């Protein structure tokens, strides 16, 4: 079970949003590379990065910051936001990303996702961001008519490495992961699912260890880590199965 610390990039800075609203950005670090290194030193083994500007503009915007992150950490990095073509995917993987996350293009052009999975086995994840049970695109600015499970099932057997499922209504507001919807998704497909949006406390970390959540690959944490609501050492100890650390 992996706990992915998140670095969301806006204008080259490490920020967190509330429910995907760019106007609510809180700046946590103006040196994303230093933040990436700090997460590695705290014991995390993966890093989740989102180019927020890129998600809205449909092309990579914070590439310099991402490049600095890749140089600063030895941890594998997954990146989403504005990646919309095979050429962009190949470029990012050549630069050292462990995997790319395709969101809007998974709705607009699912065949491209399948092509990417064949071309880059194990390197392509799909980001499914939902509001009211329906998939949102273009940096969460537009709603689609697709249901979450309906979209996920399009990629069964395609070789998708993981699905990152975000409940937009909970993202950045510390109300807890939407465990019911996340586990329903994981039950519906064979693709590994990563929970995202709303992780709030050690209680959510403990929830990750419950039997029905064991099928998940892990969860992403942003604001709760930055605000100190989750102690990294305690969280990682719980996920590594040291029961004496549990409440």
C-alpha positions as a printed Julia matrix, in Angstrom:
247×3 Matrix{Float64}:
   0.0    0.0     0.0
   1.59   3.23   -1.19
   1.06   6.71    0.25
   1.79   9.18   -2.55
   2.69  12.69   -1.37
   1.42  15.26   -3.85
   3.08  18.25   -5.43
   0.61  20.4    -7.35
   2.34  22.99   -9.54
   0.92  26.42  -10.31
   3.16  29.08  -11.83
   6.24  27.1   -10.78
   5.21  26.91   -7.13
   3.99  24.05   -4.94
   0.36  24.78   -4.07
  -2.88  23.16   -2.97
  -6.33  24.03   -4.29
  -9.78  23.53   -2.83
 -12.08  21.49   -5.09
  -9.92  22.29   -8.11
 -10.51  26.05   -7.99
  -7.36  27.87   -9.12
  -8.48  30.99   -7.23
  -8.14  29.13   -3.93
  -4.45  28.25   -4.33
  -2.41  28.17   -1.12
   1.33  28.34   -1.72
   3.23  25.83    0.42
   6.69  25.96   -1.15
   8.2   28.09   -3.88
  10.86  25.41   -4.48
   9.1   22.23   -5.7
  12.4   20.4    -6.11
  13.24  20.97   -2.44
   9.77  19.72   -1.5
  10.32  16.57   -3.55
  13.61  15.94   -1.78
  11.98  16.53    1.61
   9.31  13.93    0.87
  12.03  11.43   -0.08
  13.9   12.13    3.14
  10.69  11.58    5.14
  10.57   8.03    3.82
   8.06   8.25    0.99
   8.84   5.99   -1.97
   6.76   7.6    -4.74
   5.78  11.13   -5.76
   2.56  12.35   -7.39
   2.89  15.58   -9.39
   0.2   17.59  -11.18
   0.81  20.47  -13.58
  -2.29  22.51  -12.72
  -1.67  25.17  -15.35
  -1.14  22.41  -17.89
  -4.42  20.73  -16.99
  -6.33  23.93  -17.75
  -4.31  24.93  -20.83
  -4.02  21.49  -22.42
  -0.24  21.5   -22.63
   2.69  21.22  -20.25
   3.35  24.57  -18.56
   5.46  23.76  -15.49
   7.98  21.58  -17.31
  10.97  23.39  -15.78
   9.7   22.71  -12.25
   9.0   19.06  -13.1
  12.5   18.72  -14.55
  13.96  20.11  -11.34
  11.89  17.65   -9.31
  13.16  14.72  -11.38
  16.74  15.81  -10.72
  16.13  16.32   -6.99
  14.6   12.96   -6.07
  15.49   9.34   -6.66
  11.86   8.34   -6.09
   9.71   7.37   -9.06
   7.45  10.23  -10.16
   4.03  10.12  -11.81
   2.83  13.27  -13.59
  -0.54  14.47  -14.82
  -1.83  17.71  -16.28
  -1.91  18.74  -19.93
  -0.45  15.54  -21.39
  -2.55  14.96  -24.49
  -0.41  13.25  -27.18
   1.86  10.25  -27.75
   4.72  12.65  -28.44
   4.29  14.36  -25.08
   4.08  11.0   -23.33
   7.27   9.77  -24.95
   9.07  13.03  -24.17
   8.18  12.9   -20.48
   9.12   9.24  -20.14
  12.45   9.97  -21.84
  13.02  12.7   -19.26
  12.73  10.2   -16.46
   9.09   9.99  -15.38
   8.03   6.61  -14.02
   4.57   7.06  -15.49
   2.29   9.65  -17.03
  -1.31  10.24  -15.99
  -3.84  10.82  -18.77
  -7.09  12.48  -17.75
  -8.92  14.65  -20.29
  -7.58  12.65  -23.23
  -8.91   9.45  -21.63
 -12.4   10.9   -22.13
 -11.79  12.65  -25.46
  -9.66   9.96  -27.14
  -9.62   6.61  -25.32
  -7.92   4.97  -28.31
  -4.87   7.18  -27.74
  -4.65   5.87  -24.17
  -4.74   2.3   -25.47
  -2.03   3.08  -28.03
   0.1    4.64  -25.31
  -0.31   1.57  -23.09
   0.95  -0.66  -25.92
   3.85   1.65  -26.74
   4.88   2.23  -23.11
   3.89  -0.83  -21.04
   3.43  -0.12  -17.34
   4.04   3.59  -17.83
   0.53   4.95  -18.41
  -2.05   5.68  -15.71
  -5.53   7.12  -16.18
  -6.81   9.95  -14.01
 -10.55   9.87  -13.41
 -11.79  13.0   -11.67
 -15.45  13.01  -10.72
 -18.0   15.51   -9.48
 -21.37  14.14   -8.46
 -20.41  10.77   -9.91
 -19.71  12.18  -13.4
 -16.27  12.55  -14.95
 -14.85  16.09  -15.24
 -12.23  17.21  -17.78
 -10.08  20.2   -18.76
  -8.67  20.73  -15.28
 -12.07  19.89  -13.76
 -13.58  22.93  -15.48
 -15.98  20.89  -17.65
 -18.36  18.09  -16.74
 -18.94  15.14  -19.04
 -21.89  12.75  -19.18
 -19.67   9.74  -18.45
 -19.94   7.79  -15.22
 -16.75   6.84  -13.4
 -17.1    3.08  -13.75
 -18.32   3.44  -17.34
 -15.1    5.23  -18.25
 -12.85   2.9   -16.27
 -14.26  -0.18  -17.99
 -13.22   1.2   -21.37
  -9.63   0.49  -20.38
 -10.0   -3.06  -19.06
  -7.33  -5.21  -20.67
  -5.58  -2.23  -22.26
  -2.58  -2.36  -19.92
  -3.33   0.74  -17.84
  -0.91   0.73  -14.88
  -3.34   2.39  -12.45
  -6.44   4.55  -12.18
  -6.13   7.63   -9.99
  -9.67   8.36   -8.81
 -10.36  11.82   -7.37
 -13.6   12.99   -5.81
 -13.45  16.69   -6.71
 -15.96  17.71   -4.05
 -13.58  16.43   -1.38
 -10.27  17.52   -2.88
  -8.33  19.91   -0.68
 -11.08  20.31    1.93
  -9.96  17.6     4.38
 -13.29  15.8     4.68
 -11.9   12.3     4.18
 -11.55  10.05    1.15
 -14.78   8.93   -0.54
 -14.08   5.32    0.39
 -17.41   3.91   -0.81
 -17.06   5.23   -4.36
 -13.34   4.4    -4.5
 -13.82   0.82   -3.36
 -16.83   0.39   -5.68
 -14.57   1.39   -8.56
 -11.82  -0.99   -7.46
 -14.4   -3.79   -7.25
 -15.67  -3.04  -10.77
 -12.36  -3.24  -12.64
  -9.16  -5.26  -12.49
  -6.97  -2.16  -12.92
  -5.25  -1.03   -9.68
  -6.96   2.04   -8.17
  -5.33   4.9    -6.25
  -7.59   6.96   -3.98
  -7.35  10.75   -4.16
  -9.22  13.75   -2.81
  -9.91  14.6     0.8
  -7.41  12.48    2.74
  -7.61  14.23    6.07
  -6.07  12.39    9.0
  -4.43   9.28   10.4
  -7.95   7.78   10.46
  -7.84   7.72    6.66
  -4.45   6.01    6.78
  -5.81   3.35    9.11
  -8.81   2.98    6.79
  -6.39   2.08    3.99
  -5.35  -1.01    5.94
  -8.88  -2.42    6.28
  -9.62  -5.63    4.33
 -11.95  -4.06    1.75
  -9.31  -1.44    0.89
  -6.49  -3.92    0.4
  -7.2   -4.12   -3.33
  -6.19  -0.46   -3.71
  -2.67   0.43   -4.81
  -2.65   3.33   -2.36
  -3.79   6.88   -1.77
  -2.59  10.42   -2.46
  -2.13  13.01    0.28
  -1.61  16.72   -0.19
  -2.97  19.34    2.17
  -3.04  17.01    5.21
   0.7   16.5     4.88
   1.47  20.17    4.3
  -0.7   21.27    7.21
   0.85  18.72    9.57
  -2.41  16.81   10.1
  -0.59  13.61    9.15
   2.8   12.72   10.56
   4.75  11.0     7.77
   6.58   8.59   10.08
   3.36   7.5    11.79
   1.48   7.13    8.52
   4.22   5.07    6.87
   4.58   2.89    9.95
   0.86   2.09    9.88
   0.99   1.17    6.2
   4.04  -1.0     6.79
   2.04  -2.97    9.33
   3.51  -1.87   12.63
   0.34  -2.21   14.75
   1.83  -0.62   17.83
   1.61   2.75   16.09
  -2.13   2.52   15.48
  -4.59   4.41   17.69
